[in-house]
Amino acid sequence: MLRQEDNERLTRVGPGTPAGELFRRYWQPALLSSEVAAPDGAPVRVRLLGEDLLAFRDSDGRVGLVDAYCPHRLAPLFYGRNEECGIRCVYHGWKFNADGDCTDLPSEPVDSPMKAKVKIKAYPTSERGGVVWTYMGPVDEMPGPPNFEWTRAPETHRAVSKSHQACNYLQGLEGGLDTAHVSFLHNNKMGDKNNLFTRDSAPKIDVFETDYGYHYVSDRDLGEDGRFVRVYQYILPFQQMRPNITATGLTSNFVVPRYDGHIWVPIDDEHTFVYNWMVGYDQDCALDPEYVEKLETGYGRGKDDYEPGTFYLKANPSNNYFIDREDQKTKTFTGIKGINTQDLALQEEMGPIIDRSLEYLGTSDTAIIAMRKMLLDATHAVERGERPRGTDPEIHGAVRPHDGVVPKDMDWREAFAGELAAKF
């Protein structure tokens, strides 16, 4: 369980809140690069950590992320003209560049000193791995831009998507760090003896703290066949990396070795954008578009799974996530199609923000408990004026997960020697 005051500390993300101030010390996804693909194209609304912002790619190809409203009379800049390296408000023509500087004030006299004084809130951006990242914290504490291995991989070896989740970010993050639920929620072929997750539904879990967060290990007993060991990575503040190297029965139709993960980015207290990424295991493991779409469809986030032109999935509480009760009786554990759709059904229907003081946790929650403590400690560190753990990109640049079947008497560290180091 978590004390109510600690639950509030972790789930409230707006300006001035403990978690909100913590998250603003890290670079985080603001939107996909494809959302602002063309210079001088249409601007895009962005809501991030409870702030309403506007993204646009200027004439030089630079992405600006600024306040959603003009400082003159607070007109919405979404309707503005993106032209000649700036966004121009259509109410009175005031224009701002990607740094937030006012570059034109046509409704005022030419000699007015106002232009030098007017400035709009603007956050720095960096494009890495098909994502526009932003830093919203104190300028003097801004770390170097993100340098995850998956962001360095060639475009041919990487895929990134984005989905809306109608609940607090922490519910999604906790699901991502919970390996035990895979044996049940994602049992999509009941009775399949090749599914390594269901052969042992009570894995032994160990957590090992690092400078960037932790890696945790799930160890499943396969009897005479050895042990199925998975090493996951938790990167502060809300990224998970998981391996998909070994065919497991869960994804046995998808044979290109890869690893993947999620970043649960808070839109506000009760809404989240989940950035889903995957990357081929090495230079020989390109991810062609047909393969990626097949994977995404299996997860329940293929092209046809979204409402047209949005990042909102068609499966939602209003249609009970298209649950098939007959399928649940005979074929799958849930009757819900799509691995991520299964996650959403449980996490969204918990409510926007769950009361963790009512929980009853067990050994399978070891990684979740460790994450909560780490985040709580980090919020207190920020309040003390200290730099929180994991902000330096140099300490996460070589990190990756791995999994495999290990002989009964072999230490997984020996078995995976060299496999947890970046290859791109």
Secondary structure by P-SEA (a helix, b strand, c coil): cccaaaaaaccccccccaaaaaaaabbbbccccccccccccbbbbbbcccccbbbbbccccbbbbccccccccccccccccccccbbbbcccccccccccccccccccccccccccccccbbbbbbbccccbbbbccccccccccccccccccccccbbbbbbbbcccaaaaaaaaaccccccccccccccccccccccccbbbbbbbbccccbbbbbbbbccccccbbbbbbbcccbbbbbbcccccccccccccccccccccccccccbbbbbbbbbcccccccccaaaaaaaaaaacccccccccccccccccccccccccccccccccccccccaaaaaaaaaaaaccccccccccccccaaaaaaaaaaaaaaaaaaaacccccccccccccccccbbbbbcccccccccccccccccc
